[in-house]
Amino acid sequence: MDDVDRRILAELQQDGRLTITELAERVRLSVSPCHRRLRALEHSGAISGYRAHLDAHTLGLTFEALVFVTMRAADRDTVDAFEQAVAAVPHVLQAQRLFGDPDYLLRVIARDLPAFQEIYDDRLATLPGVQRLSSTLIMKSVVENRPLPL
């Protein structure tokens, strides 16, 4: 990957809807070489996909919490069962396995506090292998959806 590829990636992180002509203009390439580079970046996995960034508040999802999960056991079967089950909960935007205690950090979004409580009680607390959950509410997001540094 060279500087031109990095410029292509930076431009697409800012606006994934650029046409190939607009992208080529911005990175100062002709259309054909820009298109070849773009396809190579896609095939290499550097670009894993394209999607729309939605505004959660506009869509009525105004309640966000971080949920810390401590597991009963750390054996492979328990971990696999938990990870498959948590991946199936649509309100879990991110799930990260951590070193130390707690074992997982979940970023959960909901319509409001009652909706979060329902997700917490009915979905998260019943996930396989969960010993304890604790949560903290997000007051405000200061940095989010930042492009990757290239």
C-alpha positions in Angstrom: 0.0 0.0 0.0 1.4 3.4 -1.0 0.4 7.0 -0.5 -2.1 7.0 -3.3 -3.9 3.9 -1.8 -4.0 5.7 1.6 -5.5 8.8 -0.1 -8.1 6.6 -1.7 -9.0 5.0 1.6 -9.1 8.4 3.4 -11.4 9.9 0.8 -13.7 6.9 1.0 -13.8 7.0 4.8 -15.1 10.6 4.4 -17.6 9.8 1.7 -18.2 6.2 0.7 -20.7 7.4 -2.0 -18.1 9.0 -4.2 -18.3 8.0 -7.9 -15.1 6.6 -9.3 -14.8 9.8 -11.3 -15.0 12.0 -8.2 -12.6 9.7 -6.3 -10.1 9.8 -9.2 -10.3 13.6 -9.2 -9.7 13.9 -5.5 -6.6 11.6 -5.5 -5.3 13.0 -8.8 -5.5 9.8 -10.9 -7.2 9.1 -14.1 -10.3 6.9 -13.8 -8.9 3.6 -15.0 -5.9 3.4 -12.6 -8.1 4.7 -9.7 -10.6 1.9 -10.5 -7.9 -0.7 -10.6 -6.5 0.4 -7.2 -10.0 0.5 -5.7 -10.7 -3.0 -6.8 -7.3 -4.2 -5.5 -8.0 -2.6 -2.1 -11.4 -4.3 -2.0 -9.9 -7.7 -3.0 -7.1 -7.4 -0.4 -9.7 -6.8 2.4 -8.5 -3.3 3.2 -12.0 -2.2 2.2 -14.4 -4.7 3.8 -17.6 -3.2 2.6 -19.8 -0.1 2.2 -22.7 1.0 4.3 -24.8 4.0 5.3 -24.1 5.6 8.7 -27.4 6.1 10.4 -28.3 8.6 13.1 -29.5 6.7 16.1 -31.2 9.7 17.7 -33.2 10.4 14.5 -34.3 6.8 14.5 -35.5 7.0 18.1 -32.6 5.0 19.7 -31.6 7.6 22.3 -30.4 5.4 25.2 -26.9 3.9 25.2 -25.1 1.9 27.8 -21.8 0.1 28.3 -22.4 -3.4 29.9 -19.5 -5.2 31.6 -19.9 -9.0 31.6 -18.1 -11.4 33.9 -18.2 -15.0 32.9 -18.7 -18.1 35.2 -16.0 -20.0 33.3 -13.5 -19.3 30.5 -13.5 -22.7 28.8 -13.8 -22.8 25.0 -17.4 -24.1 24.9 -18.7 -21.5 27.3 -16.9 -18.7 25.5 -18.1 -19.9 22.1 -21.7 -20.2 23.3 -21.6 -16.7 24.8 -20.1 -15.1 21.7 -22.5 -16.7 19.3 -25.5 -15.7 21.5 -24.4 -12.1 22.1 -23.8 -11.7 18.3 -27.4 -12.5 17.8 -28.7 -9.6 20.0 -29.3 -6.8 17.5 -29.1 -4.0 20.2 -25.5 -5.0 21.0 -23.5 -2.7 18.7 -20.1 -3.8 19.8 -18.9 -6.8 21.9 -15.3 -6.9 22.9 -13.5 -9.6 24.8 -11.1 -8.1 27.4 -8.0 -9.3 29.2 -8.6 -9.4 33.0 -11.9 -8.6 34.8 -14.5 -8.1 33.4 -14.4 -10.5 30.6 -16.4 -8.6 28.0 -17.5 -5.0 27.2 -20.8 -4.6 25.3 -22.0 -1.3 23.8 -25.8 -1.5 23.8 -28.4 0.8 22.3 -32.1 1.0 23.0 -35.1 3.3 22.5 -35.2 4.3 26.2 -34.6 3.1 29.8 -37.5 0.6 29.9 -36.4 -0.9 26.6 -32.9 -1.2 27.9 -34.1 -2.8 31.0 -36.0 -5.4 29.0 -32.9 -6.1 26.8 -30.7 -6.3 30.0 -33.1 -8.7 31.9 -34.5 -10.8 29.1 -31.5 -11.0 26.7 -28.2 -10.1 28.3 -28.7 -11.7 31.7 -29.7 -14.9 30.1 -26.7 -15.3 27.8 -24.8 -18.6 28.3 -22.1 -18.5 30.9 -22.9 -15.1 32.4 -22.1 -14.8 36.1 -22.5 -11.0 36.5 -23.5 -7.9 34.5 -22.8 -4.3 35.5 -23.6 -1.3 33.4 -22.9 2.4 33.1 -24.8 4.9 31.1 -23.3 6.9 28.3 -23.9 10.6 29.0 -22.5 11.9 25.7 -20.4 10.7 22.9 -17.4 12.9 22.4 -15.6 11.0 19.6 -17.3 8.4 17.5 -17.2 7.0 13.9 -13.7 8.5 13.5 -12.0 7.4 10.3 -9.0 5.1 10.8 -5.7 6.9 10.9 -3.8 6.1 7.7 
